[in-house]
Amino acid sequence: MGVVVPMEKGRPQAEADLNDLVALVADGMARVNTTILSRTGSEVTMIPEVASHLIASGGKRLRPILTLACADLCGYQGGEGAVKLAASVEFMHTATLLHDDVVDESDMRRGQVAARIKWGNEASVLAGDFLLGQAFRMMVEVGSLRALDILSAAATVIAEGEVMQLTAAKNTETTEDEYLAVIRAKTAELFAAACEVGPVLAERPRPEQAACRSYGMNLGIAFQLIDDALDYGGSSAELGKNVGDDFREGKITLPIVLAFRRGSEDERAFWRRTLQEGAIEDGDLETARTILRRHRALEDTVERARHYGAMARDALALFPQSPTKAALLQAIDFCIARAH
Amino acid sequence: MGVVVPMEKGRPQAEADLNDLVALVADGMARVNTTILSRTGSEVTMIPEVASHLIASGGKRLRPILTLACADLCGYQGGEGAVKLAASVEFMHTATLLHDDVVDESDMRRGQVAARIKWGNEASVLAGDFLLGQAFRMMVEVGSLRALDILSAAATVIAEGEVMQLTAAKNTETTEDEYLAVIRAKTAELFAAACEVGPVLAERPRPEQAACRSYGMNLGIAFQLIDDALDYGGSSAELGKNVGDDFREGKITLPIVLAFRRGSEDERAFWRRTLQEGAIEDGDLETARTILRRHRALEDTVERARHYGAMARDALALFPQSPTKAALLQAIDFCIARAH
């Protein structure tokens, strides 16, 4: 089942892909990738392997792309600063994935076996710490205290988000507000910081920093909500993971929050058994999808994502038309159109 | 110009008024009103007059109604506790209005001359403080530490919201996120607290408290956004103030945030002149409305409000069907349908 997303009124989404954005920052991203490779090196055995395992496994590198694009949007003239901050952002992201897998006891990540399975939990935690350390060293090299402030604050907020999620974990009675607070911290904060350091590097005034931050924050929320919907309705190809992973891991995401609240007592008992107690039986994923469909939980998750997408779009409205701005707006459509 | 709000898909809004809600809590509200009158008394000259001036001037008393209704929704059996907390909530609201008028240098409130014009700024500030004090005394009499915690935290957040607004005031480059943070604190927090103390009094478990809090918070945001839209498009009758008041006071509300960002340089110069510099000339309000229309700023403000309304609706989905639940859901429709 795909999630049926009605076309947004009057706004053709024909070209909702990331190609323009990727092409615009291709030179910078080549340098980011070189930097990433050179900074995963260490004399200490195992660290380079563990770090490279996940880094080499692909992923869209959306966050560093956003850093470069937002710097470009604000007229930043291609020094090494944006490249190093973009690489820092990707290291921060990779570090949280390594730590996440340990916390969630995940076996798979990006279609391959998780680092913690191959090298153990300790190595995964420490390789994550190593990458975080490298990220901070690169930020210091760039020498912008404001950018350091933004990215180190994000690191703290992300950690807080993880802890919030631990507390909320497996609680089917989580409210939508509580869930939003978690994904704001866990996911959207890094998107926001990745975007905000662009105008900071370009030494642009506060309204442009606030605009990029707001764009990133709301794009990040929309991105996560669509991921949540895809986990129950997409194909593995567009998802980078398997349909039903969230369900099997007992993750409380927005579709579940909505369906649980809207459901009958029998349905709530089903969610408690499968997600809270982890007693999943054959056919339960199909039942889950049927219940989600019954309550329009996936459609309404996409509808909520669309709201945040609209906010991200308006955040950039301050900037004059440019190819970079157009590509950043297209990235919003891309995020939401994934749910087609 | 009315704001044209398309009917929400499949959800008839024929009976979008507050009558059911008002009728359900009519007995309780009669006692709240008696309590309010008895607690505005003071030996000190002027305090009763200043306090009563605003209290007697009407207003929907939506916040204490929500306290009573949420207590009722959670099976609270009509003691004096809910009545006293409801009166406290209304006193907190009245105190912030008295203080607001001083901060904003407003001349009118609820269609009559503001207390500060009649008795001076000092008396308005101090009468507000008196009401806040009385609110806390009533809360203490109720004896629920949890309710005291919720309402006193709200008082702090509201004050923070006022200060945030001072900082953001007259800044046409305010982002939507920044504006939302202000109205969350200034307006929605008291709605949230008013609702949350209901299940607290009824000694219901945390999920019901969180649900009522979330309902109140999102209803409060939707309520404020519709108020913002009505200020440029409604009739004075439904608004309780005159169309264009926000404009004349240079208030940056969501319609302005959207139109400013979406507008041309000429239009931005217009908003800076009128709102930031306060140089308003004849015909400017009409121009403002034309620009807002050009960018669909009012329609999209209502669209945003609808998103928060949907969140408020889902927050209550946990509760079984009851007349009180139905009336609380109707209150959401009422809030949004005001923009018709």
Interface residues (C-beta under 8 A of the other chain):
Chain A: E173 T175 E176 D177 E178 R206 P207 A210 A211 R213 S214 M217 N218 V257 L258 R261 R262 D300 E303 R304 H307 A310 M311 D314 A315 A317 L318
Chain B: E173 T175 E176 D177 E178 R206 P207 A210 A211 R213 S214 M217 N218 V257 L258 R261 R262 D300 E303 R304 H307 A310 M311 D314 A315 A317 L318
